[in-house]
Amino acid sequence: MAARRRGGRGGRGRRGGGTTITVEVIGTDQLRAQLNDLRGDIRQAAFLALKEGAQAVVDDTKAKVARDTGNLAESVNARFRNEQLLAEIGWWDLDDLYAYWQEVGTRRRPANAALVPALEAERAKIGDRINSKVGAVLPR
């Protein structure tokens, strides 16, 4: 039996138009506008909390994602937009397009979600994470 190439067309490292699962947190636009008006050290603390939260989601997703080849666990990642308190977490390589179907399922296969449960778990913690980081830079 011939060895199966990982990634098919495109191969590892090529970025492309992958399928996206979007989670919108209601109220973030207003929060982001208010955070833009804050001092730099407070904004930096909020960004640090965001990075820690995003890393927690990545780690939780890696622990829960299906491990047939290990590809999805290896390639889930967080990326951040400059000057915005915004994190995107997911898969962006062309050979990760099947991650969407793992999350939502198909007619023949039930969902085996890893990212959405990780986001839900972090949602319960992010408020405390922000309070802790921002509280550390506020004068007492």
Solvent accessible surface area in square Angstrom, and as a share of the most:
residue,aa,sasa,rsa
1,M,243,1.08
2,A,93,0.72
3,A,101,0.78
4,R,216,0.79
5,R,182,0.66
6,R,103,0.38
7,G,22,0.21
8,G,45,0.43
9,R,229,0.83
10,G,26,0.25
11,G,13,0.13
12,R,112,0.41
13,G,52,0.50
14,R,143,0.52
15,R,155,0.57
16,G,33,0.32
17,G,79,0.76
18,G,28,0.27
19,T,75,0.44
20,T,99,0.58
21,I,51,0.26
22,T,113,0.65
23,V,80,0.46
24,E,130,0.58
25,V,84,0.48
26,I,155,0.79
27,G,35,0.34
28,T,37,0.22
29,D,100,0.52
30,Q,116,0.52
31,L,83,0.41
32,R,52,0.19
33,A,58,0.45
34,Q,118,0.53
35,L,22,0.11
36,N,87,0.44
37,D,126,0.65
38,L,74,0.37
39,R,118,0.43
40,G,57,0.55
41,D,62,0.32
42,I,15,0.07
43,R,44,0.16
44,Q,117,0.52
45,A,8,0.06
46,A,5,0.04
47,F,51,0.21
48,L,80,0.40
49,A,0,0.00
50,L,39,0.20
51,K,88,0.37
52,E,60,0.27
53,G,3,0.03
54,A,4,0.03
55,Q,92,0.41
56,A,34,0.26
57,V,4,0.02
58,V,5,0.03
59,D,73,0.38
60,D,36,0.19
61,T,0,0.00
62,K,69,0.29
63,A,78,0.61
64,K,99,0.42
65,V,7,0.04
66,A,31,0.24
67,R,147,0.54
68,D,139,0.72
69,T,95,0.55
70,G,13,0.13
71,N,7,0.03
72,L,4,0.02
73,A,6,0.05
74,E,115,0.52
75,S,14,0.09
76,V,5,0.03
77,N,80,0.41
78,A,19,0.15
79,R,109,0.40
80,F,63,0.26
81,R,116,0.42
82,N,140,0.72
83,E,147,0.66
84,Q,73,0.32
85,L,23,0.11
86,L,45,0.22
87,A,27,0.21
88,E,48,0.22
89,I,32,0.16
90,G,6,0.06
91,W,28,0.10
92,W,40,0.14
93,D,9,0.05
94,L,45,0.23
95,D,14,0.07
96,D,5,0.03
97,L,79,0.39
98,Y,89,0.34
99,A,5,0.04
100,Y,58,0.22
101,W,137,0.48
102,Q,41,0.18
103,E,9,0.04
104,V,72,0.41
105,G,9,0.09
106,T,67,0.39
107,R,227,0.83
108,R,208,0.76
109,R,170,0.62
110,P,119,0.75
111,A,56,0.43
112,N,71,0.37
113,A,38,0.30
114,A,0,0.00
115,L,7,0.03
116,V,57,0.33
117,P,50,0.31
118,A,1,0.01
119,L,44,0.22
120,E,83,0.37
121,A,42,0.32
122,E,15,0.07
123,R,156,0.57
124,A,89,0.69
125,K,111,0.47
126,I,48,0.24
127,G,40,0.38
128,D,104,0.54
129,R,56,0.20
130,I,55,0.28
131,N,105,0.54
132,S,72,0.46
133,K,52,0.22
134,V,24,0.14
135,G,23,0.22
136,A,74,0.57
137,V,56,0.32
138,L,77,0.38
139,P,111,0.70
140,R,247,0.90
